[in-house]
Amino acid sequence: MPDSPTPPLKIMMAAPRGFCAGVVRAIDIVELALERYGAPVYVRHEIVHNRYVVEDLERKGAIFVEELDEVPAGDWPVIFSAHGVPKAVPANAQDRNLFYLDATCPLVSKVHMEAERHHARGLDLVLIGHAGHPEVIGTMGQLPEGAITLVETVEDAETFKPRDPDKLAYITQTTLSVDDTKDIIAVLKRRFPNVIGPHKADICYATTNRQEAVKAIAADCDMVIVVGAPNSSNSRRLVEVARKSGCKDSMLVQRAADIDWLTLDGVRTLGVTAGASAPEVLVEEVVAAFRKRFDVTVEVVETKTESVSFKIPRELRQTAAQ
């Protein structure tokens, strides 16, 4: 019998997708530090939430730790991850005379500065975010304990009781679902008409753009695959956005080996995107895996062009220039 023909598959590639400027900056800081100072370079927490990236940097000489007490005494650099850290962390590094470089995304640092500014004005703060996420831990750690209340859901916003409803401000984690956050903010504004929000939304441009790109393709897809890590907030939000935007069969995969091919039966149009910490090489790997099993045609759906870049720390600029 002749072989059955390869089934056709249209892949709709969301753009923008993958690395954002904050992630590029963070990875560059580790690689430039290795180039300038040599191995080892210690990194507190995963520099970004992606095992492929972390393992690649480990092969180059980076050592990842969860806390500074895992870093032995010495003059090697310690790098703080893109998610940001509580103020106690750099203070501890200074107490130990550790040389540290801060790879906190500038858009996360913006939220930290907002929190400090509101606190200095005597306002209580609400942080919209997910408990336990490193970015949330870092943001809450900018102020004394009790100065920030974490609100995760609309229900939390409905039951939250501030000390003074007229002295209240809110900030948000940068990697949330735009739509879900909008609903929480609406409740806060209804309950506390004088609540103060950021001049410019805290949810970062990259998170917003990637969610808008997924919305543009989801309703036309039988399935959407998001390439990203399970501990990546923005990647998980992309799966949620795809489902809410018309594609209930949406899944998160770290790389091609994670694809459950049994779930692909009957899929003729596939959406593909990637979280802000997922490298394009993993997207290409996924598409290549589909090419082995389907007669693939690719359509790129671009909703916005990105040109954002962030400066690296002064200590590394000469190395970067070389």
C-alpha positions as CSV (number, residue, x, y, z in Angstrom):
1,M,0.0,0.0,0.0
2,P,1.3,3.5,-0.7
3,D,2.0,5.7,2.2
4,S,-0.9,7.9,3.3
5,P,-0.3,11.6,2.3
6,T,1.0,13.9,5.0
7,P,-1.9,15.8,6.5
8,P,-1.9,19.6,5.8
9,L,-1.3,22.0,8.7
10,K,-1.4,25.8,8.7
11,I,0.7,27.3,11.4
12,M,-0.2,30.9,12.4
13,M,2.9,32.4,14.0
14,A,2.0,35.2,16.5
15,A,4.3,38.2,16.3
16,P,5.7,39.7,18.5
17,R,6.6,36.6,20.5
18,G,9.5,35.4,22.6
19,F,12.3,37.4,24.1
20,C,11.6,40.9,25.4
21,A,14.1,43.7,26.0
22,G,14.3,43.0,29.7
23,V,15.1,39.3,29.1
24,V,17.7,40.2,26.5
25,R,19.4,42.6,28.9
26,A,19.4,40.1,31.7
27,I,21.0,37.3,29.6
28,D,23.5,39.8,28.2
29,I,24.5,40.8,31.7
30,V,25.4,37.3,32.6
31,E,27.3,36.6,29.4
32,L,29.2,39.9,29.5
33,A,30.1,39.3,33.2
34,L,31.4,35.8,32.3
35,E,33.4,37.4,29.5
36,R,34.8,40.2,31.6
37,Y,35.4,38.5,35.0
38,G,35.6,34.8,34.0
39,A,33.8,31.9,35.5
40,P,32.2,31.4,37.9
41,V,29.6,34.1,38.0
42,Y,26.8,33.5,40.5
43,V,23.2,34.3,39.7
44,R,20.6,34.6,42.4
45,H,17.5,32.7,41.2
46,E,16.9,31.8,37.5
47,I,18.0,34.8,35.5
48,V,14.8,34.3,33.5
49,H,12.2,31.6,33.8
50,N,13.5,29.2,31.1
51,R,15.5,26.0,31.6
52,Y,17.1,26.1,28.2
53,V,18.5,29.6,28.9
54,V,19.6,28.6,32.4
55,E,21.3,25.4,31.3
56,D,23.1,27.2,28.4
57,L,24.4,29.8,30.9
58,E,25.5,27.0,33.3
59,R,27.5,25.5,30.5
60,K,29.3,28.8,30.1
61,G,30.2,29.1,33.8
62,A,27.2,30.6,35.6
63,I,26.2,29.1,38.9
64,F,22.6,29.6,40.0
65,V,21.6,29.8,43.6
66,E,18.4,30.7,45.4
67,E,19.9,32.7,48.3
68,L,23.1,34.7,48.8
69,D,24.2,32.5,51.6
70,E,24.9,29.8,49.0
71,V,27.6,32.1,47.4
72,P,31.0,31.5,48.9
73,A,33.2,34.5,49.9
74,G,35.2,35.8,47.0
75,D,35.4,38.6,44.4
76,W,33.3,36.9,41.8
77,P,30.2,38.8,40.6
78,V,26.7,38.0,41.9
79,I,23.8,38.8,39.6
80,F,20.3,39.5,40.6
81,S,17.6,38.1,38.2
82,A,15.4,40.0,35.9
83,H,12.4,39.6,38.3
84,G,13.9,42.0,40.9
85,V,14.8,41.3,44.6
86,P,13.7,42.7,48.0
87,K,15.9,45.5,49.4
88,A,17.3,43.1,52.0
89,V,19.2,41.2,49.2
90,P,21.5,44.0,48.0
91,A,21.9,45.1,51.7
92,N,23.0,41.6,52.5
93,A,25.4,41.6,49.6
94,Q,26.9,44.9,50.8
95,D,27.3,43.5,54.3
96,R,29.3,40.6,52.9
97,N,31.3,42.8,50.5
98,L,30.0,40.9,47.5
99,F,30.3,42.5,44.1
100,Y,26.8,42.5,42.6
101,L,25.2,43.4,39.3
102,D,21.5,44.1,39.1
103,A,19.7,42.5,36.1
104,T,16.3,43.6,37.3
105,C,14.2,44.6,34.3
106,P,13.9,48.4,34.2
107,L,10.1,48.1,33.9
108,V,10.1,46.1,37.2
109,S,12.3,48.8,38.7
110,K,9.7,51.4,37.6
111,V,7.1,49.6,39.8
112,H,9.6,49.5,42.7
113,M,10.1,53.3,42.4
114,E,6.3,53.9,42.2
115,A,5.8,51.8,45.4
116,E,8.5,53.9,47.3
117,R,7.0,57.2,46.0
118,H,3.5,56.3,47.1
119,H,4.8,55.1,50.5
120,A,6.7,58.3,51.0
121,R,3.4,60.2,50.5
122,G,1.8,58.2,53.3
123,L,-0.3,56.0,51.1
124,D,-1.1,52.3,51.6
125,L,-0.5,50.1,48.6
126,V,-2.3,47.3,46.8
127,L,-0.2,45.1,44.6
128,I,-2.1,43.2,42.0
129,G,-0.1,40.0,41.4
130,H,0.5,36.3,42.1
131,A,1.6,35.2,45.5
132,G,5.0,33.5,45.6
133,H,6.2,34.9,42.2
134,P,9.7,36.3,42.5
135,E,8.7,39.6,41.1
136,V,5.9,40.0,43.7
137,I,8.3,39.0,46.4
138,G,10.8,41.6,45.2
139,T,8.2,44.3,44.9
140,M,6.7,43.7,48.4
141,G,10.3,43.6,49.7
142,Q,10.8,47.3,48.7
143,L,8.8,48.5,51.7
144,P,8.4,47.6,55.3
145,E,6.2,44.6,56.1
146,G,2.5,45.4,56.0
147,A,2.9,48.5,53.7
148,I,1.7,46.5,50.7
149,T,-1.4,44.2,50.5
150,L,-1.4,41.6,47.8
151,V,-4.6,41.3,45.8
152,E,-4.8,38.3,43.4
153,T,-8.4,38.2,42.2
154,V,-11.6,40.2,41.8
155,E,-12.9,38.5,44.9
156,D,-9.8,39.8,46.8
157,A,-10.5,43.3,45.6
158,E,-14.1,43.1,46.7
159,T,-13.2,42.1,50.3
160,F,-10.0,44.1,50.8
161,K,-10.3,46.6,53.7
162,P,-7.7,49.5,53.6
163,R,-6.9,51.5,56.7
164,D,-7.9,54.7,55.0
165,P,-9.8,54.4,51.6
166,D,-8.8,57.9,50.7
167,K,-5.0,57.1,51.1
168,L,-4.6,54.3,48.7
169,A,-2.6,53.5,45.6
170,Y,-2.3,50.4,43.4
171,I,0.6,48.9,41.5
172,T,0.8,45.6,39.5
173,Q,3.0,42.8,38.6
174,T,4.4,43.4,35.1
175,T,3.5,40.0,33.6
176,L,-0.3,39.7,34.3
177,S,-3.2,39.1,32.0
178,V,-4.2,42.6,30.8
179,D,-7.9,41.7,30.8
180,D,-8.0,40.1,34.3
181,T,-6.0,43.0,35.8
182,K,-8.4,45.4,34.2
183,D,-11.3,43.7,36.0
184,I,-9.5,43.9,39.4
185,I,-8.7,47.6,38.9
186,A,-12.3,48.3,38.0
187,V,-13.4,46.9,41.4
188,L,-10.8,48.9,43.2
189,K,-11.8,52.1,41.5
190,R,-15.5,51.4,42.1
191,R,-14.9,50.8,45.8
192,F,-12.3,53.4,46.3
193,P,-12.9,56.3,43.9
194,N,-9.8,58.2,45.1
195,V,-7.4,55.3,44.6
196,I,-4.2,56.3,42.7
197,G,-2.9,54.2,39.9
198,P,0.3,54.4,37.8
199,H,0.7,57.2,35.3
200,K,1.5,54.5,32.7
201,A,0.3,50.9,33.1
202,D,2.6,48.6,35.0
203,I,2.0,45.6,32.8
204,C,4.9,45.8,30.5
205,Y,4.8,46.5,26.8
206,A,6.0,43.0,25.9
207,T,3.3,41.2,28.0
208,T,0.6,43.4,26.4
209,N,1.9,43.0,22.9
210,R,2.2,39.2,23.2
211,Q,-1.3,38.9,24.6
212,E,-2.7,41.1,21.8
213,A,-0.9,39.0,19.2
214,V,-2.4,35.8,20.6
215,K,-5.9,37.4,20.6
216,A,-5.4,38.1,16.9
217,I,-5.0,34.4,16.0
218,A,-6.8,32.4,18.7
219,A,-10.3,32.4,17.2
220,D,-8.9,31.1,13.8
221,C,-7.0,28.2,15.4
222,D,-7.9,24.7,16.4
223,M,-5.1,24.7,18.9
224,V,-2.6,27.2,20.2
225,I,0.8,26.2,21.5
226,V,2.7,28.6,23.8
227,V,6.4,27.8,24.1
228,G,7.5,28.7,27.6
229,A,8.2,27.4,31.1
230,P,5.6,26.4,33.6
231,N,7.0,28.9,36.2
232,S,6.8,31.7,33.6
233,S,3.9,34.0,34.5
234,N,3.7,35.7,31.2
235,S,3.8,32.3,29.3
236,R,1.0,30.9,31.4
237,R,-1.1,34.1,30.9
238,L,-0.7,33.6,27.1
239,V,-2.4,30.2,27.4
240,E,-5.2,31.7,29.4
241,V,-5.6,34.6,26.9
242,A,-5.7,32.1,24.0
243,R,-8.5,30.1,25.7
244,K,-10.5,33.2,26.5
245,S,-10.1,34.5,23.0
246,G,-11.7,31.5,21.2
247,C,-9.2,28.6,21.3
248,K,-10.1,26.3,24.2
249,D,-7.5,23.8,23.1
250,S,-4.3,25.7,24.1
251,M,-1.3,24.3,25.8
252,L,2.1,25.3,27.3
253,V,5.2,23.3,26.2
254,Q,8.8,23.9,27.2
255,R,10.0,22.5,23.9
256,A,9.1,20.1,21.1
257,A,9.7,16.9,23.2
258,D,6.7,18.0,25.4
259,I,4.1,18.0,22.7
260,D,1.4,15.5,23.2
261,W,0.8,14.4,19.6
262,L,-2.4,12.5,20.5
263,T,-4.1,15.8,21.1
264,L,-3.3,17.0,17.6
265,D,-5.9,14.7,15.9
266,G,-8.1,16.9,13.7
267,V,-6.0,20.0,14.1
268,R,-5.7,21.8,10.8
269,T,-4.8,25.3,11.9
270,L,-2.3,25.7,14.7
271,G,-1.3,28.9,16.5
272,V,2.2,29.2,17.8
273,T,3.7,31.8,20.2
274,A,6.3,32.1,22.9
275,G,6.6,33.7,26.3
276,A,8.9,36.6,26.9
277,S,11.6,34.4,28.4
278,A,11.5,31.7,25.7
279,P,14.3,31.8,23.0
280,E,13.3,31.7,19.3
281,V,15.4,28.5,18.8
282,L,12.7,26.6,20.8
283,V,10.0,28.0,18.6
284,E,11.9,26.8,15.5
285,E,12.3,23.4,17.2
286,V,8.6,23.1,17.6
287,V,7.8,24.1,14.0
288,A,10.5,21.7,12.8
289,A,8.8,18.9,14.8
290,F,5.5,19.7,13.1
291,R,7.1,19.7,9.6
292,K,8.1,16.0,10.2
293,R,4.5,15.0,10.7
294,F,2.5,17.5,8.6
295,D,2.6,19.3,5.3
296,V,3.1,22.7,6.9
297,T,2.4,26.2,5.6
298,V,3.3,29.2,7.9
299,E,1.6,32.5,8.1
300,V,3.1,35.2,10.4
301,V,0.5,37.4,12.0
302,E,2.2,40.6,13.2
303,T,0.2,43.0,15.3
304,K,3.0,45.3,16.5
305,T,6.7,45.9,15.8
306,E,9.0,46.2,18.8
307,S,12.2,48.3,19.0
308,V,12.7,48.6,22.7
309,S,16.2,48.1,24.2
310,F,17.6,48.7,27.7
311,K,21.1,49.8,28.8
312,I,23.3,47.4,30.6
313,P,25.1,48.3,33.8
314,R,28.1,50.7,33.5
315,E,30.5,48.1,34.7
316,L,29.9,46.0,31.5
317,R,29.5,48.7,28.9
318,Q,33.1,48.6,27.8
319,T,33.1,44.9,27.4
320,A,29.9,45.1,25.4
321,A,31.5,47.8,23.1
322,Q,34.4,45.5,22.5
